[in-house]
Amino acid sequence: MSTTTTNLSLNEPSYNQTSPTWDQPLNSNTTILDAAFGNTTSIALTSSNVTLTSSQLQVMQVKFTGSISANIIITIPAIGGRWTFTNATSGAYTVTIASAGAGTSVVAPQGYSTLMFSDGTNIVLADGGVISGGNLATLNVSGNSVLGATGTTTINVGGKLTLSTTTSQVSLALNNIAETVTVSGVGATGTINYDITTQSVLYYNVAATSNFTLNFRASSGTTLNSALAVGQAVTVAFLNSNGSTGYYNNAITVDGASVTPKWINGSAPTTGYSNSIDTYTYTIIKTASATYTVLATLAKFA
C-alpha cells in the first residue's frame, strides 16, 4: 500500500509494490520536485477568500492576479514548506497568507514577491522579517553605509530618524539642507498655533492687526511635551509682517501653558517694527516634563 509525504505529497510505494512499474511513481515524484524548484501557480482573485490545495503548492512561486475588491485571506494546508508569494493584484485591499494550522499569518505586499515559510501551523517571512514590501523594519550596520550614493536617488523616511552618537565624531554631516516654510496669507492676531512638526519657519506675509500670542505644540493632536524628550531642543522661526503699526509677539505658551522666554540681551520687546518683517527665533529646550527654557530673539528686516 502506497503513502504520500506530508508536505509535497510525493508517492511512497510499499516495498515491491510497483514492480515492475517502479518508474511510474519515480517519474511522478521527479515531476513534482521539478515543479517545486521552478513552476508557478497563478490564482486570479476577486473578492473571495481562497483555500489552496497541496497540488497547487507543488511549485516554487504562487502568483496572485486580478483586481480585488475586498481583503482576501489565502489559506494553505497545514503543511511545511517555503514559497514565493507574488501579489500582482490591483485595488486598495490586502492579501494575507494564512495556514490551516491556525497560527500566525503574513500580508503579501502588493506589487512585491515575498518569500514565506510554513511550519504547518505558522506562516512567517522566510527572511526573518527584515524586508517586507520594500520596507526595512530593522537595519543594523556595523561599518560605514552610503545611502543614495548615485544620481538623484531619494531616501524617504516615514517616521522619526534617530542617529546614534559617539564621542569621536559628529552624528550628521550634510552638504545642504532644505527646511519647510509655511507662508500664511493672513495677518498675525490673537493666538497662533505653531506646529513644529509641520514647518521650521512660519511666515505671516500680511500686516499684523494686533499683538499676538504664539502657542508652540507638536501638532493639533500631539503635545510638544510628548514629542520632545528631556534634554532635547527645537529651534524655529516666526516671521511677522507689520504695516505702519509695529505689532509684536507679547506672549508665548507651550501646549497652552504660559512660558516666559529669555530674550537676547535681556530685554523683552515692547513693540514691533513698522513697515518691516519682524523675524523671531525661538530655541525651546525641554528641561523636565512640561518644563522649558525658551531663548528668543527679534530682528528687523526692512
C-alpha positions in Angstrom: 0.0 0.0 0.0 1.5 3.3 -1.0 1.5 6.5 1.1 2.4 10.1 0.4 4.8 12.5 2.1 3.4 15.2 4.4 4.5 18.3 2.6 5.0 17.7 -1.2 2.7 14.7 -1.4 5.4 12.6 -3.0 4.5 8.9 -3.7 6.0 6.4 -1.2 5.1 2.9 -2.5 5.5 -0.1 -0.3 8.4 -2.5 -0.9 8.0 -4.3 -4.2 4.5 -2.8 -4.7 5.2 -1.2 -8.1 7.5 -3.9 -9.6 7.9 -3.9 -12.5 6.4 -0.4 -12.9 8.7 1.3 -10.4 9.3 4.1 -13.0 5.8 5.4 -12.6 5.9 6.7 -9.0 9.6 7.7 -9.6 8.7 9.8 -12.7 5.7 11.3 -10.9 7.9 12.3 -7.9 10.5 13.8 -10.3 7.9 15.9 -12.0 6.6 17.2 -8.6 10.2 18.0 -7.5 10.9 19.8 -10.8 7.8 21.9 -10.4 8.7 22.7 -6.8 12.0 24.1 -8.0 10.7 26.2 -10.9 6.9 26.2 -11.6 4.3 28.9 -10.8 0.7 28.5 -9.8 -1.3 31.6 -10.8 -4.5 32.4 -8.9 -6.9 35.1 -10.1 -8.5 36.9 -7.1 -11.7 39.0 -6.9 -13.3 39.4 -3.5 -13.5 35.9 -2.0 -11.1 34.0 0.3 -9.2 31.1 -1.3 -8.1 27.8 0.1 -5.2 26.3 -1.8 -4.6 22.6 -2.3 -1.4 20.7 -1.7 -1.1 20.2 -5.5 -1.3 23.9 -6.1 1.6 24.4 -3.7 3.9 21.9 -5.5 5.6 24.9 -7.1 8.2 27.5 -6.2 6.0 30.5 -6.8 2.3 31.3 -6.2 1.2 34.4 -8.1 -2.0 36.3 -7.4 -3.5 38.4 -10.1 -6.8 40.3 -10.7 -8.5 43.5 -9.4 -9.6 42.7 -5.9 -12.5 44.5 -4.2 -12.1 43.1 -0.6 -9.4 42.0 1.8 -8.6 38.4 0.9 -7.2 35.5 3.0 -5.3 32.8 1.2 -5.3 29.6 3.3 -2.7 26.9 2.7 -2.9 23.4 4.1 -1.3 22.6 7.4 2.0 21.5 5.8 5.6 22.7 5.9 7.3 24.4 3.0 8.7 27.6 1.6 7.2 29.5 -1.3 7.5 32.9 -3.1 4.1 34.6 -3.0 3.8 37.3 -5.6 1.0 39.8 -5.2 0.3 41.2 -8.7 -3.2 42.3 -7.8 -4.7 45.8 -8.1 -7.1 47.5 -5.8 -6.7 49.1 -2.3 -7.0 45.8 -0.4 -4.8 43.3 1.3 -3.9 39.7 0.5 -3.0 37.7 3.6 -1.3 34.2 3.6 -2.6 32.0 6.4 -2.3 28.4 7.4 -5.0 25.8 8.1 -2.9 25.2 11.2 -4.4 28.4 12.6 -1.1 30.0 13.6 0.4 33.4 12.5 -0.2 34.9 9.1 1.6 37.3 6.8 0.3 40.0 4.5 1.8 39.6 0.9 2.5 43.3 0.0 1.0 44.4 -3.3 3.5 44.8 -6.1 6.1 42.6 -4.5 7.3 39.0 -4.4 7.8 37.8 -0.8 9.4 34.6 0.4 7.4 32.9 3.2 7.9 29.8 5.3 5.3 27.5 6.9 6.0 25.0 9.7 2.5 23.5 9.4 1.0 26.0 11.8 2.5 29.4 11.4 3.3 31.5 8.3 6.4 33.7 8.7 8.7 35.7 6.5 11.5 33.4 5.4 14.0 36.2 5.7 13.2 36.7 9.4 11.1 39.8 8.8 13.9 42.1 7.8 12.4 43.0 4.4 8.7 43.3 3.8 7.2 45.1 0.9 10.3 47.1 0.2 10.5 48.3 3.8 13.3 47.7 6.2 11.9 47.0 9.7 15.4 47.0 11.3 18.8 47.7 9.8 21.9 47.4 11.8 25.1 48.5 10.1 28.4 47.7 11.7 30.6 49.6 9.2 30.2 52.7 7.0 27.0 53.0 5.0 26.2 55.2 2.0 22.5 55.9 1.1 21.6 57.3 -2.3 25.1 57.1 -3.5 24.5 57.8 -7.2 22.3 60.0 -9.3 19.3 61.8 -7.8 18.3 58.9 -5.5 15.8 59.9 -2.8 15.6 58.2 0.6 12.2 58.6 2.3 11.9 58.1 6.0 8.2 58.0 7.0 8.8 58.3 10.8 11.4 59.7 13.1 15.1 59.2 12.2 17.3 58.7 15.2 21.1 58.9 14.7 23.3 57.2 17.2 26.0 59.3 18.8 29.7 58.7 19.6 32.3 60.8 21.4 34.7 60.5 18.5 32.7 62.0 15.6 29.7 64.2 14.7 26.3 62.4 14.3 25.4 64.0 11.0 27.3 65.7 8.1 25.3 67.4 5.3 26.3 69.3 2.2 23.0 71.2 2.4 19.5 71.1 3.8 16.1 72.5 2.8 13.7 73.5 5.6 10.0 73.7 5.2 8.5 77.2 5.3 4.7 77.8 5.6 3.6 81.0 4.1 0.3 82.1 5.6 -1.6 84.7 3.7 -3.1 86.3 6.8 -2.0 88.9 9.4 -1.0 88.0 12.9 -3.6 88.4 15.6 -4.8 86.6 18.7 -3.3 83.2 19.4 -1.3 81.5 16.6 -0.7 77.8 16.9 2.9 76.9 15.8 3.1 73.2 14.9 6.8 72.3 15.0 6.2 69.0 13.1 4.8 71.0 10.1 7.5 73.6 9.5 10.7 75.2 10.6 9.6 78.7 9.5 6.1 80.2 9.7 5.7 83.3 7.7 2.7 85.6 8.0 3.1 87.8 4.9 0.1 90.1 5.6 0.4 93.0 8.0 -0.5 92.1 11.6 -3.7 93.6 13.1 -2.8 93.3 16.8 -0.3 91.9 19.2 -0.3 88.1 19.3 0.5 85.0 21.3 2.5 82.1 19.9 1.5 78.6 21.1 4.1 76.0 20.4 3.0 72.4 20.0 3.9 69.3 18.0 0.7 69.3 16.0 -3.0 69.7 16.6 -3.3 66.3 18.1 0.1 65.9 19.7 1.7 68.0 22.5 5.3 69.2 22.3 5.8 67.6 25.7 5.1 64.1 24.2 7.1 64.7 21.1 10.2 66.2 22.8 12.4 64.3 25.3 14.0 65.8 28.3 17.4 67.2 27.1 16.2 67.9 23.6 15.6 71.2 21.9 14.0 72.6 18.8 14.7 75.9 17.0 12.0 77.6 14.9 11.4 81.0 13.4 8.2 83.1 13.1 8.1 85.9 10.5 5.6 88.7 11.3 4.8 91.3 8.7 4.0 94.8 10.0 2.4 97.8 8.3 2.5 101.3 9.8 1.9 99.9 13.3 4.6 97.8 14.9 2.6 94.9 16.5 4.6 92.2 18.3 4.7 88.8 20.0 3.8 89.7 23.6 3.2 86.2 25.0 4.4 82.6 24.5 2.8 79.4 25.5 3.8 75.7 25.1 0.9 73.3 24.8 -1.3 76.1 26.0 0.8 76.8 29.2 2.4 80.2 29.7 6.2 80.3 29.4 8.4 83.4 30.0 11.2 83.4 27.4 14.7 84.7 27.9 15.3 87.4 25.3 18.6 88.2 23.7 20.4 91.0 25.6 18.0 90.5 28.5 15.2 92.8 27.2 11.8 91.6 26.1 10.3 93.6 23.2 7.6 96.1 24.0 6.8 96.9 20.3 7.4 95.6 16.9 9.0 97.5 13.9 6.7 99.3 11.5 6.8 98.5 7.7 9.1 95.5 8.2 9.2 91.8 8.5 10.0 91.1 12.1 11.8 87.8 12.5 11.5 85.9 15.8 13.6 82.9 16.5 12.9 80.6 19.4 15.0 77.8 20.8 12.8 75.7 23.0 14.7 73.4 25.5 12.9 70.8 27.4 14.5 70.6 30.9 11.8 68.4 32.6 8.3 67.1 31.9 6.3 70.1 30.6 9.1 72.4 31.6 11.0 74.5 29.1 13.7 77.2 28.8 12.9 79.3 25.7 15.6 81.5 24.2 14.2 84.2 22.0 15.4 86.9 19.5 13.8 89.6 17.4 15.4 91.1 14.3 14.1 93.7 11.9 14.2 93.2 8.1 13.1 96.1 6.0 
